[in-house]
Amino acid sequence: MFNNLSDKLDKAFHILKGHGKITEVNVAETLKEVRRALLDADVNFKIAKDFTTTVKEKAIGQNVLTTLEPGQLLVKIVKDELVELMGGDAAGINLSGTPTVILMSGLQGSGKTTFSGKLANYLKTKKNKKPLLVACDIYRPAAINQLHVVGDQIGVEVYSEPENKNPVSISQNAIAYAKANGFNVVIVDTAGRLAVDEEMMNEIANVHKAIQPHETLFVVDSMTGQDAVNTAKAFNDRLNFDGVILTKLDGDTRGGAAISIKSVVNKPIKFIGTGEKMDAIDVFYPSRMADRILGMGDVVSLVERAQEQYDEEEARKLQKKIAKNEFGFDDFLVQIQQIKKMGSMKDLVGMIPGAGKVMKDVEIEDDAFKHIEAIIHSMTPVERTKPAILDMKRKTRIAKGSGTKIEQVNQLLKQFDQMSKMMKMMQGPGGKNMMRMMGNMKGMK
């Protein structure tokens, strides 16, 4: 995510390395590179220019603390300004109303239908809501079927009227159905439209006027950069929407839309899409995003994702097994599954401070665990429980059965042995205190 921008900003800050203080000359040279990095990221020229001017004004004359180098101070100022540019604080979603009505708008191909499903899943699993998805795309072939497929995936009902070609009446009927059947959120998925298509823009304006949504969200593909910002402005002029959804952020190496859009339309980014799975949705936190852009990682989000997979009962069972030296490969498989549920491996690595720089040229596949899983699945139940019995004959069979090499089997066994020893050490007083602290952190934000 935003790899190109992160690399270029890192190079820009290196200009100050070795300087004892910030001067007008060295900060000007650094900020020239920062502005160039922002422009390469497809940030609007005026926004990039105003941004670097503000940073320069705040940097010049600042006393560098003895604990900081000039480069570190400038990074802090840039981070603070990036946070402000992207909206300051995280913006919540308005869930007032019985039911809450959310209208989804956006261009064709922006990922609106898929994100409608992700939002429904988020509200169902994280906010304990009972959402209803509404199919109001009457133009795109198979759009209604697509929403039904998405609904089936997440266990959310979809309201549709395939023979009705009037999105206003469909949405009104859906709200009446929701009220009669105990749904407390209605998510209206509309057809994708171009801002220059007057007839289509009038149509969504009519839907908006008829249903008076509590939230109108504009869904945009982040990878379209400056075009996304321009389109957002055109839609906002007609709908006066409440917030922006940035999809496909996991594939965006530039970041222009995320940085510019709040400044142009003065509406917050509320959610981001970070992958193809239905749970690949995150609340947009400007501060956390600024940290990631500057290569500082995002530990808070990483901990939150880990806590979502943390099961206290399972943790207690695991601790007992470790204490009795009964931790086996079946338990290891369970841990792998929990890690995989946290999101894509590339995204998780990007949340670890410094890891993005170290592994920037390393391609991290989402199926990084497939060889390990194949090796474990090729073991017998007894072998998984008692790895110590694995002799050369058994290892050869496992390698052949898993389509791997004997060296890979040996490597896994070595890593497993090291991990088991480390987990055993964690059973000591210091480790138990840390585990107890992690348990207490569960649910904290």
Secondary structure as the mmCIF struct_conf table of DSSP 4:
data_model
#
loop_
_struct_conf.conf_type_id
_struct_conf.id
_struct_conf.beg_label_comp_id
_struct_conf.beg_label_asym_id
_struct_conf.beg_label_seq_id
_struct_conf.end_label_comp_id
_struct_conf.end_label_asym_id
_struct_conf.end_label_seq_id
HELX_RH_AL_P HELX_RH_AL_P1 ASN A 3 HIS A 14
TURN_TY1_P TURN_TY1_P1 ILE A 15 GLY A 18
BEND BEND1 GLY A 20 LYS A 21
HELX_RH_AL_P HELX_RH_AL_P2 GLU A 24 ASP A 40
TURN_TY1_P TURN_TY1_P2 ALA A 41 ASP A 42
HELX_RH_AL_P HELX_RH_AL_P3 PHE A 45 ALA A 59
TURN_TY1_P TURN_TY1_P3 ILE A 60 GLY A 61
HELX_LH_PP_P HELX_LH_PP_P1 GLN A 62 LEU A 65
TURN_TY1_P TURN_TY1_P4 THR A 66 THR A 67
HELX_RH_AL_P HELX_RH_AL_P4 PRO A 70 LEU A 85
TURN_TY1_P TURN_TY1_P5 MET A 86 GLY A 87
BEND BEND2 GLY A 88 ASP A 89
HELX_LH_PP_P HELX_LH_PP_P2 ALA A 90 ILE A 93
BEND BEND3 GLY A 97 PRO A 99
STRN STRN1 THR A 100 GLY A 106
TURN_TY1_P TURN_TY1_P6 GLN A 108 GLY A 109
BEND BEND4 SER A 110 GLY A 111
HELX_RH_AL_P HELX_RH_AL_P5 LYS A 112 LYS A 126
BEND BEND5 LYS A 127 LYS A 127
STRN STRN2 PRO A 131 CYS A 136
BEND BEND6 TYR A 139 ARG A 140
TURN_TY1_P TURN_TY1_P7 PRO A 141 ALA A 142
HELX_RH_AL_P HELX_RH_AL_P6 ALA A 143 ILE A 154
TURN_TY1_P TURN_TY1_P8 GLY A 155 GLY A 155
STRN STRN3 VAL A 158 TYR A 159
TURN_TY1_P TURN_TY1_P9 PRO A 162 GLU A 163
HELX_RH_AL_P HELX_RH_AL_P7 PRO A 167 ALA A 180
TURN_TY1_P TURN_TY1_P10 ASN A 181 GLY A 182
STRN STRN4 VAL A 185 THR A 190
HELX_LH_PP_P HELX_LH_PP_P3 ALA A 191 GLY A 192
TURN_TY1_P TURN_TY1_P11 ALA A 195 VAL A 196
HELX_RH_AL_P HELX_RH_AL_P8 GLU A 198 ILE A 211
BEND BEND7 HIS A 214 HIS A 214
STRN STRN5 GLU A 215 ASP A 221
HELX_RH_3T_P HELX_RH_3T_P1 SER A 222 THR A 224
TURN_TY1_P TURN_TY1_P12 GLY A 225 GLY A 225
HELX_RH_AL_P HELX_RH_AL_P9 GLN A 226 LEU A 239
BEND BEND8 ASP A 242 ASP A 242
STRN STRN6 GLY A 243 THR A 247
HELX_RH_3T_P HELX_RH_3T_P2 LEU A 249 GLY A 251
BEND BEND9 THR A 253 ARG A 254
HELX_RH_AL_P HELX_RH_AL_P10 GLY A 256 VAL A 265
STRN STRN7 ILE A 269 GLY A 273
BEND BEND10 GLY A 275 LYS A 277
TURN_TY1_P TURN_TY1_P13 MET A 278 ASP A 279
STRN STRN8 ILE A 281 VAL A 283
HELX_RH_AL_P HELX_RH_AL_P11 PRO A 286 ILE A 293
TURN_TY1_P TURN_TY1_P14 LEU A 294 GLY A 295
HELX_RH_AL_P HELX_RH_AL_P12 VAL A 299 GLU A 308
TURN_TY1_P TURN_TY1_P15 GLN A 309 GLN A 309
HELX_RH_AL_P HELX_RH_AL_P13 GLU A 312 ALA A 323
TURN_TY1_P TURN_TY1_P16 LYS A 324 ASN A 325
HELX_RH_AL_P HELX_RH_AL_P14 PHE A 329 LYS A 341
TURN_TY1_P TURN_TY1_P17 MET A 342 MET A 342
HELX_RH_AL_P HELX_RH_AL_P15 MET A 345 GLY A 350
TURN_TY1_P TURN_TY1_P18 MET A 351 MET A 351
BEND BEND11 ILE A 352 ILE A 352
TURN_TY1_P TURN_TY1_P19 PRO A 353 GLY A 354
HELX_RH_AL_P HELX_RH_AL_P16 ALA A 355 VAL A 358
TURN_TY1_P TURN_TY1_P20 MET A 359 ASP A 361
BEND BEND12 VAL A 362 VAL A 362
TURN_TY1_P TURN_TY1_P21 ASP A 366 PHE A 369
HELX_RH_AL_P HELX_RH_AL_P17 LYS A 370 HIS A 377
TURN_TY1_P TURN_TY1_P22 SER A 378 SER A 378
BEND BEND13 MET A 379 MET A 379
HELX_RH_AL_P HELX_RH_AL_P18 PRO A 381 THR A 385
HELX_RH_3T_P HELX_RH_3T_P3 PRO A 387 ILE A 389
HELX_RH_AL_P HELX_RH_AL_P19 MET A 392 SER A 402
TURN_TY1_P TURN_TY1_P23 GLY A 403 GLY A 403
HELX_RH_AL_P HELX_RH_AL_P20 ILE A 406 MET A 425
TURN_TY1_P TURN_TY1_P24 MET A 426 GLN A 427
BEND BEND14 GLY A 428 GLY A 428
HELX_RH_AL_P HELX_RH_AL_P21 PRO A 429 MET A 441
TURN_TY1_P TURN_TY1_P25 LYS A 442 GLY A 443
#
